[in-house]
Structure formats: structure tokens, C-alpha cells
């Protein structure tokens, strides 16, 4: 099957050719026809299978007919990185159409987004919080919106966005086409789908399972030896681009710094960075400036880099769904990839859950020559708070503290006796 069988508008077809797309992926082959017919669709497919193009292409085709310079399609995504990824896909696939896309998310200036919206755009790609800000300020007009897309709906649930989504829905036209795409579908999202979709067509392509092009391995290690083992793994492994996941922002920053000291072209991606620095890290990883990117799960849904050879879980994720999304960053577009996970004794239950999802035990590996018996280092007291010095003893009848500004003590000048006040000189 080839893309020309869908009979896209010539300008959309030209964008597909310019982007180098050849044959549609399974989710694209199943989703594009009903979306082009205007049906509501719930599409479930593993990460890296082309869900973005599955809804972007038929939307571009639809918008080639009808008015311009007002919002006709709204795509809601859970993270800024994913919003930018979708925006870039629209720009690439729609480069011949003349259609405009605008991103709306927090962490950047509000007014520049207002100006772009005023200039007119047919497609808005938004994160829920900032979109609600624009709705509240009256700076976005959604009254003529025709298509709504909820992308990575399960992740929006994980991030607590469902109340925001329901608030947004109240401001949208009732007559619309709604598309919901995700890699996994918890029960809560099924309830949302039942509320927002009208007689949907449900499509499922290996949902809830990792790509078969990825091989998995566990590396048991003590917590204090993780960074040392990570460096040994990188030294002894033939890698291309490597994506490393940590559980916390602080750890992502620290591991990134350790890799830089070891001579790797590394960057970290985590929530404390400004949007400009986050975008610089993403762009540098995509274009090869950085060989290694250390990230929290904020990046699991927003990185579309087909050249990632290895995903390394410095910290095991908290859920099997998170594991699937993390390792879905490699083995994309029919390429092979490797997923390594550093595990401690505390991770036993999570490992069992992951093995249950994968359908069998994972390979346990060790690195030859690595000293697994090294003792944990003593606590670094370099930045410890110095012990508090004892306060000097107070003299009898001494001064008492006062709360008056500009004065440290209060000296009594009058005493009261049975005979009346006595003034001190």
C-alpha cells in the first residue's frame, strides 16, 4: 500500500513526497480512511508507529477546503516537547498547503502567542493549562473549530490534566470530529473516550506492548554504583544516540554533568530548565550536537528521533506503561534498538510486572571487569551546615530583646514600687 491510494489533495500529497514518506505504517493505514470520512476515531498503537501523521495528514486534507485564518483544528498534547513535535510534523507535511500552525503552551511569553493567533492560524497545538489561559483571556476563538485531537490521552491522565480537558470541552462546538490517540488506554481514559467520542471507530495496533524491534536487558547494581556502571556500559557499547531516563530532575542534571566530565557530548532535559534551554537540548540531540540526552519522563512522549540506538533506564520507571513509552524512543521506524535498565534489589516487583507485559524473563547482564563490591562512599560533608555555636549566657538583670525596628535592646528607665514610680538616672 502507498500513500497515493488515499487520494489526498495534491498539495498534501506533495508534502508527503517532500518529507520522504513512502508506505503508511499500520496505524496510518487503518486510521486515515475513517478520519478522512469525518468519523470519530480512537486509535491505540505503540509509541513510534506514526500516530502523528495518522491524524495530521487527513486534517491537512480537510482544511484545504474551507475558510482560512481562523482556528479549524485543535490538537491537545500533554507536554511542550510533544506539542513542538506535532507542530513540526504539521510544518513538514503541510509545507505545500499554505496552512498555518501555532503552538500554545506555558513556560514562554503569553503575548507573542496572542500576536500569532491574531495573525490567523488554521491549526493550534496546545497544552491544556496555557490553552485555558487563552480561553479565559478571550485571546483565542474556538467557535469555528471543526476537528479536535487528544494526543497521548493516557499521559494527560497521568499528569492530572483530565479536569482541564473537561473544562476545555465546554468551550468547543458540539458539532465536531474528535480523534483520540494513545499508546495505552487505562480505564479512566476509556470513560473519557465514551464521553467525547460519537460512535467512534476503535483501532488497535499492538497497543500496550513495546516494539518488537527493541531488545531488553537488566543490569543489577547497587544504587551508589549506578553512575560508575553507566559509564562502563557506555565505554563498552557501540552506541549512536543514547537517551537516559532518571526519576528526578536533580538526578538528570547530576548524571548529565558526570557524563560531560567524562568527555561525552551530553545534555540534560528536565522541568527546571527554561523553554529555550529545553528546546536547545532537544534540537542538539536531534542534530547530533549531543550524543547523550539525560531526561526525566517529560521527554518520553516528546522525542521523535529515529536514530536513537539505546535507551538506558538509570532509574526503573514506576509503571509498565512508563517503561513502554520510554523504550519506545528506540527501535523506531523499523530500526532495531536496545533498552538497558539498571536495577537494584528494591526494583524486584516492578521488574516482575515488566516481564509479565513482555511475556517472559529479561536477560540479566554484568559488565566484565566492573567492581560490583565497591563500598558506598562516606557522606560528603563539604557542604554540611556547621554546628551551631552555644549562645552566650545572659547576665542577671540584663537587657531584654525588643521587637522595635532599629533597636536591639530595651533598657527599663522606670520601676514601680509601693510608693510609686522610681526613675533611674
C-alpha positions as a printed Julia matrix, in Angstrom:
425×3 Matrix{Float64}:
   0.0     0.0    0.0
   1.21    3.51  -0.83
   0.09    6.98   0.23
  -1.33    7.86  -3.18
  -4.14    5.33  -2.61
  -5.67    7.74  -0.05
  -6.31   10.34  -2.77
  -5.01   13.29  -0.74
  -5.27   16.84  -2.02
  -2.36   17.43  -4.45
  -0.69   19.94  -2.1
  -0.86   17.43   0.77
   0.49   14.68  -1.49
   3.35   16.98  -2.48
   4.22   17.48   1.2
   4.25   13.72   1.76
   6.68   13.29  -1.13
   8.88   16.16   0.08
   9.01   14.63   3.58
  10.23   11.35   2.09
   7.28    9.24   3.22
   6.88    6.03   1.23
   4.38    3.5    2.61
   1.99    4.11   5.52
   2.51    2.38   8.85
  -0.24    0.03  10.12
  -1.87    2.68  12.31
  -1.78    5.16   9.42
  -3.26    2.64   7.01
  -6.12    1.92   9.41
  -6.79    5.42  10.74
  -6.51    7.68   7.69
  -9.57    6.41   5.72
 -12.15    6.81   8.55
 -10.65   10.14   9.63
 -10.94   11.41   6.04
 -14.58   10.34   6.09
 -15.18   12.52   9.16
 -15.65    9.68  11.66
 -14.58    9.89  15.3
 -11.63    7.59  15.91
  -9.94    6.11  18.95
  -6.51    4.93  17.82
  -4.34    2.76  20.04
  -0.82    2.0   18.92
   2.6     1.65  20.49
   4.94    4.62  20.55
   6.94    5.21  17.39
   4.43    3.79  14.9
   3.42    7.04  13.22
   0.31    8.16  15.1
   1.09   11.85  14.46
   0.93   11.55  10.68
  -2.18    9.37  11.05
  -4.16   12.42  12.16
  -2.11   15.29  10.67
  -2.45   14.17   7.05
  -6.26   13.82   6.94
  -6.62   17.11   8.85
  -4.46   18.9    6.28
  -6.56   17.34   3.53
  -9.78   18.55   5.16
  -8.53   22.08   5.76
  -7.57   22.57   2.11
 -11.29   23.16   1.57
 -12.99   25.94   3.51
 -12.02   29.18   5.23
  -8.58   30.32   6.27
  -7.0    32.35   9.07
  -9.25   31.11  11.85
  -8.86   28.05  14.11
 -10.38   24.99  12.49
  -8.37   22.21  14.16
  -7.18   21.91  17.76
  -4.61   19.37  18.9
  -4.12   18.98  22.67
  -0.89   17.38  23.9
   0.4    16.82  27.45
   3.91   18.29  27.12
   5.62   21.19  25.4
   8.04   18.81  23.69
   5.23   16.77  22.16
   3.39   19.94  21.12
   6.5    21.13  19.3
   6.95   17.72  17.68
   3.38   17.79  16.32
   3.82   21.41  15.19
   6.97   20.46  13.29
   5.22   17.49  11.67
   2.43   19.82  10.5
   5.01   22.22   9.07
   6.83   19.41   7.27
   3.85   17.54   5.86
   1.88   20.72   5.15
   4.71   22.75   3.63
   2.91   22.97   0.27
  -0.55   23.75   1.66
  -0.17   27.29   2.98
  -1.89   26.25   6.22
  -0.58   27.76   9.44
   0.02   26.1   12.8
   0.57   27.84  16.15
   1.81   26.3   19.4
   0.28   27.34  22.72
   1.98   26.22  25.94
   3.37   27.61  29.17
   6.95   28.44  30.09
   7.19   31.09  27.35
   5.72   34.54  26.79
   1.95   34.91  26.56
   1.81   37.97  24.3
   3.82   36.51  21.38
   1.28   33.68  21.24
  -1.54   36.25  21.21
   0.08   38.02  18.26
   0.4    34.78  16.28
  -3.22   33.93  16.97
  -4.28   37.4   15.82
  -2.42   36.93  12.53
  -4.54   33.84  11.91
  -3.88   30.1   12.03
  -5.94   27.14  10.99
  -4.34   24.69  13.45
  -3.48   25.21  17.12
  -1.34   22.7   19.0
  -1.75   23.35  22.72
  -1.04   22.14  26.22
  -4.12   22.26  28.49
  -3.03   24.84  31.07
  -1.96   27.61  28.71
  -4.91   26.93  26.42
  -7.26   27.58  29.34
  -5.39   30.84  29.99
  -6.07   31.98  26.42
  -9.72   30.91  26.68
 -10.07   32.84  29.93
  -8.44   35.96  28.46
 -10.54   35.73  25.29
  -7.41   35.65  23.09
  -8.39   32.54  21.15
 -11.57   31.93  19.16
 -12.6    28.27  19.01
 -16.17   28.86  17.86
 -15.43   27.62  14.31
 -13.27   24.66  15.29
 -14.07   21.53  13.28
 -11.6    18.86  14.49
 -10.33   18.08  17.99
  -7.38   15.74  18.61
  -6.43   14.44  22.06
  -2.93   13.02  21.68
  -1.32   10.78  24.31
  -4.53   10.84  26.33
  -3.2     8.38  28.9
  -0.28   10.66  29.68
  -2.67   13.58  30.17
  -4.44   11.46  32.73
  -1.13   10.62  34.45
  -0.3    14.34  34.65
  -3.68   15.22  36.15
  -4.99   17.06  33.09
  -8.39   15.4   32.85
 -10.22   18.19  34.78
  -8.61   20.76  32.44
  -9.65   18.72  29.4
 -13.25   18.64  30.57
 -13.17   22.43  31.14
 -11.82   22.95  27.62
 -14.52   20.74  26.11
 -17.2    23.1   27.44
 -15.83   25.86  25.19
 -15.78   23.79  21.98
 -18.54   23.39  19.38
 -20.68   20.31  19.97
 -20.66   19.53  16.26
 -17.1    18.45  15.62
 -14.93   15.48  14.7
 -12.95   14.12  17.66
  -9.87   11.91  17.44
  -8.21   10.28  20.43
  -4.79    8.66  20.1
  -2.67    6.92  22.7
  -0.2     4.1   23.22
  -2.08    2.74  26.26
  -5.68    3.04  27.38
  -6.37    2.92  31.14
  -9.97    2.56  32.23
 -10.22    6.26  33.11
  -9.36    7.25  29.55
 -11.95    4.83  28.2
 -14.53    6.71  30.27
 -13.35    9.99  28.76
 -13.49    8.47  25.27
 -17.09    7.41  25.86
 -17.94   10.98  26.87
 -16.25   12.85  24.0
 -16.42   10.46  21.03
 -19.55    9.95  18.92
 -19.91    6.39  17.63
 -16.14    6.05  17.26
 -14.19    3.56  15.22
 -11.67    1.88  17.54
  -8.34    0.9   16.04
  -5.72   -1.08  17.88
  -2.24   -1.89  16.59
  -0.09   -3.69  19.17
  -1.22   -1.23  21.82
   0.24   -1.59  25.29
   3.26   -3.53  24.05
   6.77   -2.4   23.19
   8.11   -2.53  19.66
   9.39   -5.93  18.57
  12.48   -4.21  17.17
  13.78   -3.5   20.7
  15.89   -5.91  22.74
  15.83   -5.67  26.54
  18.39   -6.31  29.27
  18.67   -5.74  33.03
  21.88   -4.73  34.8
  21.61   -5.44  38.57
  23.69   -2.97  40.6
  23.75   -1.2   43.96
  22.32    2.32  43.94
  25.65    4.02  44.73
  27.34    2.29  41.78
  24.83    3.26  39.11
  26.78    6.18  37.65
  30.02    4.21  37.54
  28.26    1.27  35.84
  26.58    3.64  33.37
  29.97    4.99  32.34
  31.32    1.46  31.92
  28.32    0.5   29.8
  28.87    3.46  27.51
  32.58    2.69  27.19
  31.98   -0.94  26.22
  28.93   -0.47  23.99
  28.82    0.57  20.36
  26.21    3.33  20.57
  24.75    6.02  18.38
  22.45    8.47  20.12
  21.67    7.43  23.7
  18.66    8.52  25.74
  18.98    8.04  29.51
  15.99    8.29  31.84
  16.13    9.26  35.51
  13.34    9.54  38.04
  14.07   13.07  39.3
  15.09   16.42  37.85
  18.05   16.74  40.2
  19.39   13.34  39.17
  19.02   14.11  35.47
  21.09   17.25  35.93
  23.73   15.49  38.03
  24.1    12.49  35.68
  24.36   14.84  32.71
  27.16   16.74  34.44
  29.01   13.49  35.24
  28.82   12.41  31.6
  30.16   15.78  30.45
  33.1    15.44  32.85
  33.78   12.0   31.38
  34.09   13.54  27.92
  30.67   12.78  26.43
  28.69   15.32  24.42
  25.79   15.24  26.86
  22.86   17.44  27.85
  20.04   17.12  30.37
  16.35   17.74  29.81
  14.17   18.36  32.83
  11.41   20.6   34.1
  13.57   23.2   35.84
  15.04   24.39  32.53
  13.6    27.32  30.64
  11.78   26.51  27.42
  14.67   27.94  25.39
  17.19   25.63  27.1
  14.86   22.64  26.79
  14.43   23.32  23.09
  18.19   23.75  22.66
  18.8    20.37  24.32
  16.18   18.69  22.1
  17.49   20.28  18.92
  21.08   19.45  19.83
  20.14   15.81  20.41
  18.27   15.63  17.11
  21.07   17.15  15.02
  23.86   15.21  16.7
  25.43   18.05  18.68
  24.71   15.96  21.78
  25.34   12.22  21.69
  23.66   11.59  25.03
  20.49   13.14  26.46
  19.62   12.58  30.12
  15.95   13.2   30.76
  13.06   12.74  33.13
   9.82   11.24  31.82
   8.88   14.66  30.49
  10.8    13.62  27.35
   9.29   10.16  26.96
   6.38   11.49  24.87
   8.12   14.31  23.03
  11.23   12.91  21.37
  10.9    11.74  17.79
  14.47   10.84  16.85
  14.72    7.75  14.67
  18.48    7.42  15.19
  18.34    6.63  18.92
  20.26    3.38  19.3
  19.92    2.86  23.06
  17.53    3.79  25.83
  19.02    3.35  29.29
  16.81    3.46  32.38
  19.14    4.84  35.04
  16.1     4.52  37.31
  13.41    1.96  36.61
  10.04    3.64  35.9
   7.1     3.39  38.28
   4.7     1.69  35.85
   4.82   -0.72  32.95
   3.17    1.91  30.74
   6.01    4.32  31.51
   8.51    1.59  30.61
   6.81    1.06  27.25
   6.87    4.77  26.48
  10.49    5.15  27.5
  11.87    2.29  25.46
   9.59    3.3   22.58
  12.08    6.08  21.87
  14.36    3.48  20.24
  13.58    0.81  17.66
  11.51    3.34  15.7
  10.55    3.23  12.04
  11.5    -0.47  11.73
  15.02    0.17  13.08
  16.47   -2.02  15.82
  17.29   -0.68  19.27
  18.4    -1.7   22.75
  16.83   -0.96  26.13
  19.02   -1.32  29.21
  17.69   -0.92  32.75
  19.83   -0.53  35.87
  18.01   -2.28  38.72
  18.52   -2.56  42.46
  17.08   -5.01  44.98
  14.19   -2.6   45.59
  13.03   -2.93  41.98
  12.06   -6.63  42.1
   8.29   -6.14  41.94
   8.5    -3.66  39.07
  10.78   -5.99  37.14
   8.22   -8.79  37.52
   5.47   -6.54  36.18
   7.57   -5.55  33.17
   8.46   -9.17  32.45
   4.78  -10.07  32.63
   3.98   -7.43  30.0
   6.85   -8.56  27.78
   5.81  -12.19  28.11
   8.99  -13.64  29.57
  12.07  -13.09  31.74
  14.56  -10.42  30.78
  18.23  -11.1   30.3
  20.35  -10.27  33.39
  23.79   -8.99  32.45
  27.01   -7.87  34.1
  29.88   -5.8   32.75
  33.21   -7.64  32.75
  35.87   -6.04  34.92
  33.47   -3.8   36.84
  33.88   -3.83  40.63
  30.41   -4.55  41.95
  31.71   -4.89  45.53
  32.9    -1.29  45.94
  31.62    0.17  49.19
  29.36    3.18  49.28
  31.31    6.41  49.82
  31.04    8.25  53.09
  28.61   11.13  53.22
  30.18   14.23  51.71
  30.36   16.85  54.48
  31.83   19.57  52.29
  28.56   21.49  52.2
  27.23   20.38  55.57
  25.9    23.07  57.86
  28.45   23.93  60.6
  27.43   23.1   64.16
  25.54   25.86  65.94
  27.64   27.75  68.47
  26.19   27.94  72.0
  24.6    31.3   72.84
  26.43   33.4   75.49
  24.94   33.28  78.97
  22.59   36.14  79.79
  23.65   38.36  82.65
  21.2    38.73  85.55
  19.03   41.77  85.04
  20.44   42.17  81.57
  18.81   43.7   78.59
  15.7    42.18  77.1
  15.05   41.88  73.35
  12.52   44.16  71.76
  10.7    43.97  68.5
  11.18   47.66  67.71
  12.79   48.32  64.33
  16.25   49.84  64.59
  16.79   48.87  68.25
  18.38   45.65  69.52
  17.66   46.06  73.26
  15.27   47.8   75.6
  16.64   49.31  78.82
  13.99   49.92  81.52
  14.1    53.53  82.77
  11.27   53.31  85.36
  10.47   50.84  88.14
   7.22   50.63  90.1
   7.2    50.25  93.9
   4.55   50.54  96.64
   5.4    54.21  96.93
   5.02   54.84  93.22
   7.37   55.03  90.22
  11.08   55.4   90.72
  13.11   56.77  87.85
  16.61   55.56  87.1
  19.31   58.0   86.18
